Amino acid sequence: MSIIKLYAEECDPGVTLISNVFIDYLLKDANDAQLKVYLYLVRHISNHKPFDISNIADEFNHTQTDVIRSLKYWEEKQVLSLEYDGSGSITGIELHNVDEDLVNPRENVHMFAIPSNKKENVQSEANVSVPETKFTASDLMEMKKDTDWLSVKVIAETYLERTLSANDLQVLAHIYKDFGFSPSDIDSLLEKCLTEGKKTMRSIKKAAEEEYLSRKINPSITAIMNALGKQGAPCAEELSYINNWLEDMDLELILEGCKKAYMSTSGNRFKYANGIFNNWKTNGIRNIEDMAREEEAFRRNKEASKRQSAACRANTNKVVSSSTDIYRQYKHSNYDFEALEREIKMK
């Protein structure tokens, strides 16, 4: 068995603290082996002594399989993250802060809560699933061929000022692949998180999930994306366009402009739609009624222009016809050129 590196997001040596959130929400569902393994890790974090799976198994008279199963249980609960070597052996365990961010009180019954028969109305956000892929070592190796992924790793290492661990790579791959965040999206995310003091990968992951959900569940954003012929959540640049439009115009007007962009081009429809909206803004169009009046005025001007063009063509044809008639009315002389030629030769 490999020697395991144990570390935590925050550590207070000499003190073993168990979070109230752990006791309130996670304690009731854990079995004997799972609780002993977790408490062993929390206690062990402060003495920095090397250990392996067999040490934990011997401590509590459990099998190594029981210990590994317990560790994976807590990883599923997001209490910790496991790191592996190329052979699949556990080489690192990162303990996470167990706080309110880790649990959803709507889905977990507080062990000291008073039962209630009233059901709270839950927003649609609770019904939106957040995809999460477990990336294998071979997946991460294959992703090295992706230049954008390599950029994401450089960005993360620059902000975090450390070499990325296996858990770091899992979180980054989750944000990059599952959420479809571009390198610029992740750059903005990390900058915002570090500015707000969120320096752990779990807090960064949570911020990314909140951003993903805010893009995905907003009905106005979804309607605009659909009007432009797009599916899924917008990227940061697209979201910037949408937010600017929503600040300046009615949603109904935005949807009409997006439909026009969709029908007019297959290229960058966001830029095309933004051009339409800038033109409307210049002309004082702020709602669907303004647009209807503008289009009616445009239609009338176009019809008047057609009538004027038709009148001009009619006048031109009349002038040409008059000139032809004058030519035809002129009495032309008929000459016998052969007779004239014989007469000249005789002379």
Secondary structure, DSSP 8 states (H G I E B T S, - for coil): ---BEEEESS--TT-----HHIIIIIGGG--HHHHHHHHHHHHHTTT---B-HHHHHHHHT--HHHHHHHHHHHHHTTSEEEEE-TTS-EEEEEE---SGGG--TTTS--TT----S------GGGGS--------HHHHHHHTT-HHHHHHHHHHHHHHTS---HHHHHHHHIIIIIS---HHHHHHHHHHHHHTT--SHHHHHHHHHHHHHHHHH-HHHHHHHHHTT--S---HHHHHHHHHHHHHS-HHHHHHHHHHHHHH-SS-HHHHHHHHHHHHHHTT--SHHHHHHHHHHHHHHHHHHHHHHHHHHHHHHHHHHHHHHHHHHS------HHHHHHHHHH-
